[in-house]
Amino acid sequence: MAKVLFIIAKQGFRDKEYFIPKKILENAKHKIKTASNCEAGEIAVGADNSKVKIDLNIKNVKVDDFRAIIFIGGPGALENLDNEQSYQIANKTVAQNKLLAAICVAPTILAKAGILKGKKAAVWSSLSDKSGIKTLKNNGAEFIDKNVVQDGNIITAHGPKAAQEFGEKIANYLSTEE
């Protein structure tokens, strides 16, 4: 089975977007690791106060070690993960033709990394906040108003309500790649 890396913010990741897809992938017998912008062994805290022990710092991620890399959204994602380290990981993942996935606001990180240029993608938005859509469009992506969108080896999703479908889409992709 595949080795999969989840990348979450040390503070304020969206709990459902992490735990639901993780459980789906674990049930499919994939090996899961979690990286964050804190040190290995430290605890990341979700927006709903869930706690996750971190396996490795984002600075130490070796894309070669994983079949899929998944960026999780939430209120802390842009503050903690919208940076050059994340952009490099995203670009290396795509360059190696591996699965790259992002949910909630995290697709904006992929967009800023230049990954979504000419690609279809979903992102979180609300009636009062369309900034994610604007970021996607400003970086050359085609926004698709669906819960989950797959374009080649890139899967993006809207937010917590899409977590189940997001996890299933990732599991399905990995099962066809074995």
C-alpha positions in Angstrom: 0.0 0.0 0.0 1.0 3.6 -0.5 2.8 5.9 2.0 0.7 9.1 2.3 1.7 12.4 3.9 -0.8 14.8 5.5 0.5 18.3 6.0 -1.4 20.3 8.7 -0.9 23.6 10.5 0.6 23.4 14.0 -2.4 25.5 15.1 -5.9 25.7 13.6 -6.0 22.8 11.0 -9.6 21.8 10.2 -10.2 18.6 12.3 -12.7 16.8 10.0 -10.6 17.5 6.9 -7.8 15.6 8.5 -9.4 12.8 10.5 -12.0 11.7 8.0 -9.7 11.2 4.9 -7.0 9.8 7.2 -9.4 7.1 8.5 -10.5 6.2 5.0 -6.9 5.8 3.9 -5.9 3.8 7.0 -8.9 1.5 6.4 -7.5 1.0 2.8 -4.2 -0.1 4.5 -2.2 3.0 3.4 0.6 4.1 5.7 0.0 7.6 7.1 2.5 10.2 8.3 1.7 13.7 9.4 4.0 16.8 8.9 3.6 20.3 10.2 5.4 23.5 10.9 6.5 22.3 14.3 9.0 19.7 15.3 8.5 15.9 15.2 6.9 14.7 18.4 5.2 18.0 19.1 1.4 18.2 19.2 -0.6 20.1 16.5 -4.0 21.5 17.7 -7.0 21.6 15.4 -9.6 24.3 15.1 -11.9 22.1 17.1 -9.2 21.3 19.6 -8.2 17.8 18.4 -4.6 16.9 19.0 -2.2 15.2 16.6 1.3 14.1 17.3 3.5 15.2 14.4 5.8 12.7 12.7 8.1 15.3 10.9 8.7 19.0 10.4 7.7 20.3 7.0 11.4 21.3 6.5 12.3 17.6 6.6 9.7 16.3 4.1 11.3 14.1 1.3 8.7 13.9 -1.4 10.5 10.7 -2.7 9.3 8.9 0.4 5.6 9.3 -0.4 3.0 8.3 -3.1 0.6 11.1 -2.1 0.9 14.4 -0.3 -2.3 16.1 1.1 -2.6 19.6 2.4 -5.3 20.1 5.0 -7.1 23.5 5.4 -8.6 25.3 8.3 -8.1 28.8 9.8 -4.4 28.1 10.6 -3.5 26.7 7.1 -2.7 30.0 5.4 -0.9 31.5 8.4 1.2 28.4 8.9 1.6 26.7 5.6 1.4 29.4 2.9 5.1 29.6 2.4 8.1 28.6 0.2 8.5 25.2 1.9 5.0 24.2 1.0 5.4 25.5 -2.5 8.5 23.4 -3.0 6.9 20.3 -1.7 3.9 20.9 -4.0 6.1 21.4 -7.0 8.3 18.4 -6.3 5.2 16.2 -5.9 3.8 17.2 -9.2 7.2 17.0 -10.9 7.4 13.4 -9.7 3.9 12.7 -11.0 2.6 11.8 -7.5 -0.8 12.6 -6.1 -1.2 16.1 -4.7 -4.4 16.9 -2.8 -5.7 19.9 -0.9 -8.9 20.8 0.9 -10.6 23.9 2.1 -8.3 27.0 1.8 -5.3 24.8 1.1 -5.9 24.8 -2.7 -4.8 28.4 -2.6 -1.4 27.3 -1.5 -1.2 25.0 -4.6 -2.4 28.0 -6.7 0.3 30.3 -5.3 2.9 27.6 -5.9 2.0 27.7 -9.6 0.6 24.1 -9.6 -3.0 24.9 -10.6 -2.3 27.0 -13.7 -4.5 25.7 -16.4 -6.1 23.2 -14.0 -9.7 22.7 -12.7 -9.9 23.1 -8.9 -12.2 23.5 -6.0 -11.6 25.7 -3.0 -13.5 26.8 0.1 -15.7 29.9 -0.2 -18.7 31.4 1.5 -21.3 34.0 0.6 -19.2 36.6 2.4 -15.7 35.3 1.5 -14.7 34.6 -2.1 -11.0 35.2 -1.6 -10.1 31.6 -2.3 -11.8 31.7 -5.7 -10.1 34.9 -6.5 -6.7 33.5 -5.6 -7.3 30.4 -7.8 -8.4 32.5 -10.8 -5.5 35.1 -10.3 -3.1 32.2 -10.5 -4.5 30.6 -13.6 -6.8 28.0 -12.2 -10.3 27.3 -13.4 -12.6 27.4 -10.4 -15.2 24.6 -10.4 -18.0 24.9 -7.9 -18.1 21.3 -6.7 -17.2 19.6 -3.4 -14.3 17.6 -5.0 -12.5 18.2 -8.3 -9.9 16.0 -9.8 -7.6 17.2 -12.6 -5.1 14.5 -13.4 -3.0 13.8 -10.3 -4.4 16.8 -8.4 -7.4 16.5 -6.2 -8.9 19.6 -4.5 -12.0 20.0 -2.3 -14.3 22.6 -0.9 -14.1 22.1 2.9 -15.3 20.0 5.9 -18.5 18.9 4.2 -16.4 17.4 1.4 -14.0 15.5 3.7 -15.6 12.1 3.1 -15.8 12.4 -0.7 -12.3 13.9 -0.7 -10.9 10.9 1.3 -12.8 8.4 -1.0 -11.4 10.1 -4.2 -7.9 9.9 -2.8 -8.3 6.3 -1.8 -9.7 5.5 -5.3 -6.9 7.2 -7.0 -4.3 5.3 -5.0 -6.0 2.0 -5.6 -5.9 2.5 -9.4 -2.2 3.4 -9.2 -1.0 0.2 -7.4 
